[in-house]
Amino acid sequence: MTQVNAHAERIENLTLLSTQTQVRASKDRAFKRAISTLSNDVAYIAAALDDDPEIWRSHRAFHIVHVPSLIAVLTLLDDIDQMSKVSE
C-alpha cells in the first residue's frame, strides 16, 4: 500500500468513526453521555493528520488497533441484542 493510499485510508476511517458516533449519539442519549467528546476529538485528529500525514506514526496503535475496533463495535451496536454469537 502506498503512503498516499494509507493516508487516505486513515482519514477515511477517522471520518467514518466520527460520523458513526454522531449518528448513534443523535439517537441515544446514554450513548452520547458515554462517548462525551469522542466525535469532536476524532475530527480534530483527522484535521491534524490531514495537516501532517506523518503524525500518525506517533499514535500507531490508535490508528491500527483502536480506530478499526471502535468502528467494528459501533457497527454491531444496533444488532447486539439479537446476536447469539460473534462471527466474522
N, CA, C and O atoms as a GROMACS GRO file, in nm:
protein
  352
    1MET      N    1   0.085  -0.117   0.000
    1MET     CA    2   0.000   0.000   0.000
    1MET      C    3   0.091   0.124   0.000
    1MET      O    4   0.186   0.133   0.078
    2THR      N    5   0.061   0.218  -0.086
    2THR     CA    6   0.142   0.338  -0.093
    2THR      C    7   0.109   0.431   0.024
    2THR      O    8   0.006   0.417   0.090
    3GLN      N    9   0.200   0.525   0.048
    3GLN     CA   10   0.177   0.620   0.158
    3GLN      C   11   0.050   0.702   0.135
    3GLN      O   12  -0.024   0.731   0.229
    4VAL      N   13   0.026   0.739   0.011
    4VAL     CA   14  -0.094   0.819  -0.020
    4VAL      C   15  -0.219   0.738   0.010
    4VAL      O   16  -0.314   0.790   0.069
    5ASN      N   17  -0.221   0.611  -0.032
    5ASN     CA   18  -0.338   0.526  -0.006
    5ASN      C   19  -0.357   0.502   0.143
    5ASN      O   20  -0.469   0.504   0.194
    6ALA      N   21  -0.246   0.479   0.214
    6ALA     CA   22  -0.254   0.455   0.358
    6ALA      C   23  -0.306   0.580   0.430
    6ALA      O   24  -0.389   0.570   0.521
    7HIS      N   25  -0.258   0.696   0.389
    7HIS     CA   26  -0.305   0.822   0.448
    7HIS      C   27  -0.455   0.839   0.422
    7HIS      O   28  -0.530   0.874   0.513
    8ALA      N   29  -0.497   0.816   0.300
    8ALA     CA   30  -0.639   0.829   0.265
    8ALA      C   31  -0.724   0.731   0.346
    8ALA      O   32  -0.833   0.766   0.389
    9GLU      N   33  -0.674   0.610   0.366
    9GLU     CA   34  -0.749   0.511   0.444
    9GLU      C   35  -0.760   0.554   0.591
    9GLU      O   36  -0.865   0.537   0.652
   10ARG      N   37  -0.653   0.608   0.647
   10ARG     CA   38  -0.659   0.655   0.786
   10ARG      C   39  -0.761   0.769   0.800
   10ARG      O   40  -0.840   0.770   0.894
   11ILE      N   41  -0.759   0.863   0.706
   11ILE     CA   42  -0.855   0.974   0.709
   11ILE      C   43  -0.997   0.921   0.693
   11ILE      O   44  -1.089   0.964   0.763
   12GLU      N   45  -1.016   0.827   0.602
   12GLU     CA   46  -1.148   0.767   0.580
   12GLU      C   47  -1.199   0.697   0.705
   12GLU      O   48  -1.316   0.710   0.741
   13ASN      N   49  -1.112   0.622   0.773
   13ASN     CA   50  -1.151   0.553   0.896
   13ASN      C   51  -1.190   0.653   1.005
   13ASN      O   52  -1.289   0.632   1.075
   14LEU      N   53  -1.113   0.759   1.019
   14LEU     CA   54  -1.145   0.860   1.120
   14LEU      C   55  -1.277   0.929   1.088
   14LEU      O   56  -1.357   0.955   1.178
   15THR      N   57  -1.300   0.958   0.962
   15THR     CA   58  -1.426   1.021   0.920
   15THR      C   59  -1.543   0.928   0.948
   15THR      O   60  -1.647   0.971   0.997
   16LEU      N   61  -1.526   0.801   0.915
   16LEU     CA   62  -1.631   0.701   0.940
   16LEU      C   63  -1.660   0.690   1.089
   16LEU      O   64  -1.776   0.687   1.130
   17LEU      N   65  -1.557   0.684   1.170
   17LEU     CA   66  -1.576   0.675   1.315
   17LEU      C   67  -1.648   0.798   1.368
   17LEU      O   68  -1.740   0.786   1.449
   18SER      N   69  -1.608   0.914   1.324
   18SER     CA   70  -1.672   1.038   1.367
   18SER      C   71  -1.819   1.039   1.327
   18SER      O   72  -1.905   1.074   1.408
   19THR      N   73  -1.848   1.003   1.204
   19THR     CA   74  -1.985   1.001   1.154
   19THR      C   75  -2.071   0.901   1.231
   19THR      O   76  -2.183   0.931   1.272
   20GLN      N   77  -2.016   0.781   1.251
   20GLN     CA   78  -2.093   0.678   1.323
   20GLN      C   79  -2.124   0.720   1.466
   20GLN      O   80  -2.234   0.696   1.515
   21THR      N   81  -2.027   0.783   1.532
   21THR     CA   82  -2.053   0.827   1.670
   21THR      C   83  -2.156   0.939   1.674
   21THR      O   84  -2.239   0.943   1.764
   22GLN      N   85  -2.152   1.030   1.577
   22GLN     CA   86  -2.250   1.138   1.572
   22GLN      C   87  -2.391   1.084   1.549
   22GLN      O   88  -2.486   1.126   1.615
   23VAL      N   89  -2.404   0.992   1.455
   23VAL     CA   90  -2.535   0.935   1.424
   23VAL      C   91  -2.590   0.860   1.545
   23VAL      O   92  -2.706   0.878   1.583
   24ARG      N   93  -2.508   0.777   1.605
   24ARG     CA   94  -2.552   0.700   1.721
   24ARG      C   95  -2.588   0.792   1.837
   24ARG      O   96  -2.689   0.771   1.905
   25ALA      N   97  -2.506   0.894   1.860
   25ALA     CA   98  -2.531   0.988   1.970
   25ALA      C   99  -2.660   1.066   1.951
   25ALA      O  100  -2.727   1.102   2.048
   26SER      N  101  -2.694   1.093   1.825
   26SER     CA  102  -2.819   1.167   1.799
   26SER      C  103  -2.942   1.084   1.830
   26SER      O  104  -3.050   1.140   1.852
   27LYS      N  105  -2.928   0.952   1.833
   27LYS     CA  106  -3.041   0.862   1.860
   27LYS      C  107  -3.046   0.811   2.003
   27LYS      O  108  -3.151   0.768   2.050
   28ASP      N  109  -2.933   0.817   2.073
   28ASP     CA  110  -2.921   0.751   2.202
   28ASP      C  111  -2.853   0.844   2.303
   28ASP      O  112  -2.732   0.866   2.297
   29ARG      N  113  -2.932   0.897   2.394
   29ARG     CA  114  -2.881   0.995   2.490
   29ARG      C  115  -2.776   0.935   2.583
   29ARG      O  116  -2.676   1.000   2.614
   30ALA      N  117  -2.797   0.812   2.627
   30ALA     CA  118  -2.700   0.747   2.715
   30ALA      C  119  -2.566   0.727   2.643
   30ALA      O  120  -2.459   0.743   2.702
   31PHE      N  121  -2.574   0.692   2.516
   31PHE     CA  122  -2.453   0.675   2.436
   31PHE      C  123  -2.381   0.809   2.423
   31PHE      O  124  -2.259   0.816   2.434
   32LYS      N  125  -2.457   0.914   2.400
   32LYS     CA  126  -2.398   1.047   2.385
   32LYS      C  127  -2.323   1.087   2.512
   32LYS      O  128  -2.213   1.142   2.505
   33ARG      N  129  -2.382   1.059   2.626
   33ARG     CA  130  -2.314   1.089   2.753
   33ARG      C  131  -2.189   1.003   2.769
   33ARG      O  132  -2.086   1.050   2.818
   34ALA      N  133  -2.197   0.878   2.728
   34ALA     CA  134  -2.084   0.785   2.744
   34ALA      C  135  -1.965   0.822   2.657
   34ALA      O  136  -1.850   0.809   2.700
   35ILE      N  137  -1.991   0.868   2.535
   35ILE     CA  138  -1.879   0.898   2.445
   35ILE      C  139  -1.827   1.040   2.463
   35ILE      O  140  -1.718   1.073   2.416
   36SER      N  141  -1.904   1.124   2.530
   36SER     CA  142  -1.865   1.262   2.558
   36SER      C  143  -1.822   1.333   2.430
   36SER      O  144  -1.905   1.358   2.343
   37THR      N  145  -1.695   1.366   2.417
   37THR     CA  146  -1.647   1.447   2.304
   37THR      C  147  -1.574   1.363   2.200
   37THR      O  148  -1.499   1.417   2.119
   38LEU      N  149  -1.595   1.232   2.199
   38LEU     CA  150  -1.520   1.144   2.108
   38LEU      C  151  -1.531   1.189   1.962
   38LEU      O  152  -1.430   1.194   1.892
   39SER      N  153  -1.649   1.221   1.918
   39SER     CA  154  -1.668   1.260   1.779
   39SER      C  155  -1.587   1.384   1.744
   39SER      O  156  -1.522   1.390   1.640
   40ASN      N  157  -1.591   1.484   1.831
   40ASN     CA  158  -1.512   1.606   1.809
   40ASN      C  159  -1.362   1.577   1.816
   40ASN      O  160  -1.284   1.633   1.740
   41ASP      N  161  -1.324   1.491   1.908
   41ASP     CA  162  -1.183   1.456   1.922
   41ASP      C  163  -1.131   1.385   1.797
   41ASP      O  164  -1.020   1.412   1.751
   42VAL      N  165  -1.211   1.295   1.743
   42VAL     CA  166  -1.172   1.223   1.622
   42VAL      C  167  -1.162   1.319   1.504
   42VAL      O  168  -1.071   1.307   1.421
   43ALA      N  169  -1.254   1.413   1.495
   43ALA     CA  170  -1.248   1.514   1.388
   43ALA      C  171  -1.122   1.599   1.401
   43ALA      O  172  -1.060   1.634   1.300
   44TYR      N  173  -1.083   1.632   1.523
   44TYR     CA  174  -0.960   1.708   1.547
   44TYR      C  175  -0.837   1.628   1.502
   44TYR      O  176  -0.746   1.682   1.440
   45ILE      N  177  -0.836   1.499   1.535
   45ILE     CA  178  -0.725   1.412   1.495
   45ILE      C  179  -0.717   1.403   1.343
   45ILE      O  180  -0.608   1.407   1.286
   46ALA      N  181  -0.833   1.390   1.277
   46ALA     CA  182  -0.835   1.383   1.131
   46ALA      C  183  -0.778   1.510   1.069
   46ALA      O  184  -0.703   1.504   0.971
   47ALA      N  185  -0.814   1.625   1.126
   47ALA     CA  186  -0.762   1.752   1.074
   47ALA      C  187  -0.611   1.762   1.094
   47ALA      O  188  -0.539   1.807   1.006
   48ALA      N  189  -0.563   1.718   1.211
   48ALA     CA  190  -0.419   1.720   1.238
   48ALA      C  191  -0.346   1.625   1.144
   48ALA      O  192  -0.238   1.657   1.095
   49LEU      N  193  -0.405   1.510   1.118
   49LEU     CA  194  -0.345   1.412   1.028
   49LEU      C  195  -0.343   1.464   0.886
   49LEU      O  196  -0.250   1.438   0.810
   50ASP      N  197  -0.446   1.538   0.849
   50ASP     CA  198  -0.450   1.597   0.715
   50ASP      C  199  -0.342   1.704   0.699
   50ASP      O  200  -0.284   1.718   0.592
   51ASP      N  201  -0.316   1.778   0.806
   51ASP     CA  202  -0.210   1.880   0.802
   51ASP      C  203  -0.071   1.818   0.796
   51ASP      O  204   0.017   1.870   0.728
   52ASP      N  205  -0.051   1.708   0.868
   52ASP     CA  206   0.079   1.641   0.872
   52ASP      C  207   0.057   1.490   0.864
   52ASP      O  208   0.038   1.425   0.967
   53PRO      N  209   0.060   1.434   0.743
   53PRO     CA  210   0.032   1.291   0.726
   53PRO      C  211   0.124   1.197   0.805
   53PRO      O  212   0.087   1.082   0.829
   54GLU      N  213   0.240   1.243   0.844
   54GLU     CA  214   0.334   1.157   0.918
   54GLU      C  215   0.308   1.154   1.068
   54GLU      O  216   0.370   1.076   1.140
   55ILE      N  217   0.217   1.238   1.117
   55ILE     CA  218   0.190   1.242   1.261
   55ILE      C  219   0.131   1.110   1.312
   55ILE      O  220   0.138   1.081   1.431
   56TRP      N  221   0.073   1.032   1.223
   56TRP     CA  222   0.012   0.905   1.264
   56TRP      C  223   0.114   0.812   1.329
   56TRP      O  224   0.078   0.728   1.412
   57ARG      N  225   0.241   0.827   1.291
   57ARG     CA  226   0.346   0.741   1.345
   57ARG      C  227   0.358   0.754   1.497
   57ARG      O  228   0.400   0.660   1.565
   58SER      N  229   0.323   0.870   1.550
   58SER     CA  230   0.329   0.892   1.695
   58SER      C  231   0.217   0.817   1.768
   58SER      O  232   0.223   0.797   1.889
   59HIS      N  233   0.115   0.776   1.692
   59HIS     CA  234  -0.004   0.714   1.752
   59HIS      C  235  -0.045   0.590   1.673
   59HIS      O  236  -0.163   0.570   1.644
   60ARG      N  237   0.052   0.507   1.640
   60ARG     CA  238   0.025   0.389   1.556
   60ARG      C  239  -0.086   0.301   1.612
   60ARG      O  240  -0.178   0.261   1.539
   61ALA      N  241  -0.078   0.270   1.740
   61ALA     CA  242  -0.178   0.180   1.799
   61ALA      C  243  -0.319   0.236   1.784
   61ALA      O  244  -0.413   0.161   1.758
   62PHE      N  245  -0.333   0.364   1.800
   62PHE     CA  246  -0.465   0.426   1.785
   62PHE      C  247  -0.520   0.403   1.645
   62PHE      O  248  -0.635   0.363   1.629
   63HIS      N  249  -0.437   0.427   1.543
   63HIS     CA  250  -0.482   0.415   1.404
   63HIS      C  251  -0.494   0.270   1.358
   63HIS      O  252  -0.584   0.238   1.280
   64ILE      N  253  -0.407   0.184   1.404
   64ILE     CA  254  -0.404   0.046   1.356
   64ILE      C  255  -0.498  -0.046   1.435
   64ILE      O  256  -0.558  -0.137   1.378
   65VAL      N  257  -0.512  -0.021   1.565
   65VAL     CA  258  -0.590  -0.110   1.650
   65VAL      C  259  -0.722  -0.047   1.695
   65VAL      O  260  -0.829  -0.105   1.675
   66HIS      N  261  -0.714   0.069   1.755
   66HIS     CA  262  -0.831   0.126   1.822
   66HIS      C  263  -0.938   0.178   1.726
   66HIS      O  264  -1.056   0.150   1.746
   67VAL      N  265  -0.899   0.252   1.624
   67VAL     CA  266  -1.000   0.306   1.531
   67VAL      C  267  -1.078   0.193   1.464
   67VAL      O  268  -1.202   0.196   1.466
   68PRO      N  269  -1.011   0.092   1.404
   68PRO     CA  270  -1.089  -0.018   1.344
   68PRO      C  271  -1.176  -0.093   1.446
   68PRO      O  272  -1.286  -0.136   1.414
   69SER      N  273  -1.126  -0.109   1.568
   69SER     CA  274  -1.204  -0.177   1.671
   69SER      C  275  -1.329  -0.097   1.710
   69SER      O  276  -1.437  -0.154   1.725
   70LEU      N  277  -1.313   0.033   1.725
   70LEU     CA  278  -1.429   0.118   1.757
   70LEU      C  279  -1.532   0.117   1.645
   70LEU      O  280  -1.652   0.114   1.670
   71ILE      N  281  -1.484   0.120   1.520
   71ILE     CA  282  -1.576   0.114   1.406
   71ILE      C  283  -1.653  -0.018   1.409
   71ILE      O  284  -1.774  -0.020   1.387
   72ALA      N  285  -1.583  -0.128   1.435
   72ALA     CA  286  -1.649  -0.259   1.441
   72ALA      C  287  -1.753  -0.265   1.552
   72ALA      O  288  -1.863  -0.316   1.531
   73VAL      N  289  -1.720  -0.212   1.667
   73VAL     CA  290  -1.815  -0.213   1.780
   73VAL      C  291  -1.937  -0.128   1.747
   73VAL      O  292  -2.050  -0.171   1.770
   74LEU      N  293  -1.915  -0.009   1.693
   74LEU     CA  294  -2.028   0.078   1.658
   74LEU      C  295  -2.117   0.014   1.554
   74LEU      O  296  -2.239   0.031   1.557
   75THR      N  297  -2.058  -0.059   1.462
   75THR     CA  298  -2.134  -0.127   1.357
   75THR      C  299  -2.223  -0.236   1.417
   75THR      O  300  -2.333  -0.260   1.367
   76LEU      N  301  -2.177  -0.300   1.522
   76LEU     CA  302  -2.252  -0.410   1.583
   76LEU      C  303  -2.356  -0.365   1.686
   76LEU      O  304  -2.445  -0.443   1.721
   77LEU      N  305  -2.348  -0.243   1.735
   77LEU     CA  306  -2.435  -0.200   1.844
   77LEU      C  307  -2.584  -0.215   1.814
   77LEU      O  308  -2.660  -0.256   1.902
   78ASP      N  309  -2.626  -0.184   1.694
   78ASP     CA  310  -2.769  -0.195   1.663
   78ASP      C  311  -2.820  -0.338   1.669
   78ASP      O  312  -2.937  -0.361   1.697
   79ASP      N  313  -2.733  -0.435   1.642
   79ASP     CA  314  -2.775  -0.575   1.636
   79ASP      C  315  -2.733  -0.657   1.757
   79ASP      O  316  -2.758  -0.777   1.761
   80ILE      N  317  -2.670  -0.596   1.854
   80ILE     CA  318  -2.610  -0.673   1.962
   80ILE      C  319  -2.713  -0.750   2.045
   80ILE      O  320  -2.683  -0.860   2.093
   81ASP      N  321  -2.831  -0.697   2.063
   81ASP     CA  322  -2.932  -0.767   2.142
   81ASP      C  323  -2.982  -0.894   2.074
   81ASP      O  324  -3.024  -0.988   2.141
   82GLN      N  325  -2.978  -0.898   1.941
   82GLN     CA  326  -3.026  -1.014   1.868
   82GLN      C  327  -2.914  -1.117   1.842
   82GLN      O  328  -2.942  -1.226   1.792
   83MET      N  329  -2.793  -1.084   1.876
   83MET     CA  330  -2.680  -1.173   1.845
   83MET      C  331  -2.676  -1.288   1.944
   83MET      O  332  -2.696  -1.270   2.064
   84SER      N  333  -2.648  -1.406   1.892
   84SER     CA  334  -2.631  -1.522   1.978
   84SER      C  335  -2.486  -1.565   1.983
   84SER      O  336  -2.446  -1.638   2.074
   85LYS      N  337  -2.406  -1.520   1.886
   85LYS     CA  338  -2.263  -1.549   1.884
   85LYS      C  339  -2.193  -1.444   1.800
   85LYS      O  340  -2.255  -1.372   1.722
   86VAL      N  341  -2.063  -1.436   1.819
   86VAL     CA  342  -1.983  -1.341   1.743
   86VAL      C  343  -1.910  -1.417   1.633
   86VAL      O  344  -1.841  -1.516   1.660
   87SER      N  345  -1.926  -1.372   1.511
   87SER     CA  346  -1.854  -1.433   1.400
   87SER      C  347  -1.818  -1.322   1.302
   87SER      O  348  -1.866  -1.209   1.316
   88GLU      N  349  -1.736  -1.353   1.205
   88GLU     CA  350  -1.697  -1.252   1.107
   88GLU      C  351  -1.819  -1.207   1.029
   88GLU      O  352  -1.808  -1.122   0.941
   0.00000   0.00000   0.00000
